[in-house]
């Protein structure tokens, strides 16, 4: 069975390893201009998803940093009025640098004899649609010629924001609490990587016109707890939401970033992709066990089981983002009372942790 994965990125590396274990030959084709690059972004991975990820890839423990507590504060940044999620048994989730996970998965792909890499032009990628060389084609690039030609009809939202990322070096602390502060300019997340390093993701609304110096000042203002030694150079990327109305064309499936882009405020984007990997793996396993063809029907089954879940999840993240944008216009007065109520609700906190851990479809295990 032959499969083609379009895009030089983390999603495809993990998918290639997963398919290789099932006996597929996998071609990873990519346009040199669209290769993923290492940066200082981090990925939060839920407990349930870390179990699945470790079944695909051996990740040494030193790459993973456990988070035992999550704190959410509004723009008044009042420690007495916050929502605190703390798992009484073990970790809420794990953090890993994106560049580390990318390199680990790429190294594993290069070790497997049935995974091949090849550079392609956009025209050569387009011609894949006309060939019958592959049982399945997964397109995990959100900006290539296939998207423009076959999947351009999508639900889109411009968040009118930029995400700025950096790494903080600080004095050694007991650093196992992730903190999100909803500031006047947008959500600012502190994500621990070790006792002496913490990553930050600051989603800043463009209307404020903040330059890098001002953004660093805001980060420093909210990071007094860390006793900083230095802050790295800022990196940034545009924030947009997209969800294709059409998942499948012939034997091509939109996947990864091509399937869903969401706001990073809840740290759920890559967790959604891991759940998609789990689902497509389960569908393929069931077909192989029943002696059925691995063809377009595999992709259609994935679409039918995942589309509504991913859409609802993305809309939920958009609602949270819009709520806090409105709250900032009222100087945090809306969330101030709500936070006090929610922090006292074990039902809310228990179910929030469960959704973040397993997603909306609890049946996919």
Secondary structure, DSSP 8 states (H G I E B T S, - for coil): -EEEEESSSHHHHHHHHHHHHTT-EEEEEE-GGG-----S-EEEEEHHHHHHHHHHS---GGG-EEE-EEEEE-TT--TTSEEEEE-SSS-SEEEEEHHHHHHHHHHHHHH-TTEEEEE--HHHHHHGGG--S-SEEEE--SSSHHHHHHS--EEEEEEEEEEEEEEEEE------EEEEEE-SSSEEEEEE-SSSEEEEEEEEEGGG---HHHHHHHHHHT-GGG-EEEE---EEEEEEEEEES--EETTEEE-GGGTEE--GGGS-HHHHHHHHHHHHHHHHHHHHHTT---SHHHHHHHHHHHHHHHHHHHHHHHHHHHHHHHHHHTTTHHHHHHHHHHHT-HHHHHHHHHHHHH-S-TT--
